[in-house]
Amino acid sequence: RFIPNPGHKPGFLPMFLGDQGINTVVSGGMGAMAVNLFNERGIDVIIGAVGSVDDVMDQYLAKTLVSTGSVCEHHEHEHECGEHN
């Protein structure tokens, strides 16, 4: 189902999505704190998704989408997301 994004507020989306019954989030990249907040709400996080939404969803449904486990890191004013482009 489609759920409109209510906007970004630190720590809000894990609670919001958990309240919606979401159990998995698929992302190209995400910080460690965000991953931990999702996991605390019982939401699995798949990191490193690349490609169109349709392709990624096909991989997820076929159980071939694998998380890289590589979280984004912020260092002062630089941003690094491991292998993500």
Secondary structure, DSSP 8 states (H G I E B T S, - for coil): ---------TTHHHHHHHHTT--EEEES--BHHHHHHHHHTT-EEEE---S-HHHHHHHHHTT--------BEEETTEEE-TT--
